[in-house]
Amino acid sequence: LIAGILANGRLTATTAGALDRATSGTEYGALLAADEEGGQVQRYVGITGPIPSAQRQAHTMTTEQVRSMYARHGTALADWGVDVVFAPVADVGHGPGIGSRAYSDDPEVVSAYALAAARGYSDAGLLPVLKHFPGQGDTTGDTHYVLAAGPSIDELRATDLIPFRRITRRVDVGVMVG
């Protein structure tokens, strides 16, 4: 029994089509998930086209433009059978492993832009998954490669948890624990 598949790495139309066929019409409704933040983390970039990094979005676009962009992108992903999107990044700060994947060092900016992205994906019928609870924007290292420490619980409450709290109250999302 396969309950879901994660599309990882850069996909071609051939591999994306095979993933769509593998999850479509299955007896148990297997889900197809993909990392689609934009910028450097975009699995379907060769099929659906690029979207800018979160940092670039926050510097060059309004939140309504971001929502619209993610709605269009989400519709294109849904056409390829994607159900769940591991995005947006709700981390506050551009620490190791996050960099341009974060919208800002300001939790208000992160909340506004990540909410817009989540709503856009939701508008397209996808389930967005916020990353990386409780926040990796201010850790001591890149958790892909090392065991890292984050801020104290008081610092997390004052900064990093704000986007997660605000977004989960406004749109249905999943939350990825980092």
Secondary structure as UniProt FT lines:
FT   STRAND          4..7
FT   HELIX           13..23
FT   TURN            24..25
FT   TURN            27..28
FT   STRAND          31..34
FT   STRAND          36..38
FT   TURN            39..40
FT   STRAND          41..42
FT   TURN            43..44
FT   HELIX           45..48
FT   HELIX           54..60
FT   HELIX           63..79
FT   TURN            80..81
FT   STRAND          84..85
FT   TURN            96..98
FT   HELIX           99..101
FT   HELIX           107..123
FT   TURN            124..125
FT   STRAND          127..133
FT   TURN            137..138
FT   TURN            143..145
FT   HELIX           153..155
FT   HELIX           156..160
FT   HELIX           161..168
FT   TURN            169..170
FT   STRAND          174..177
//
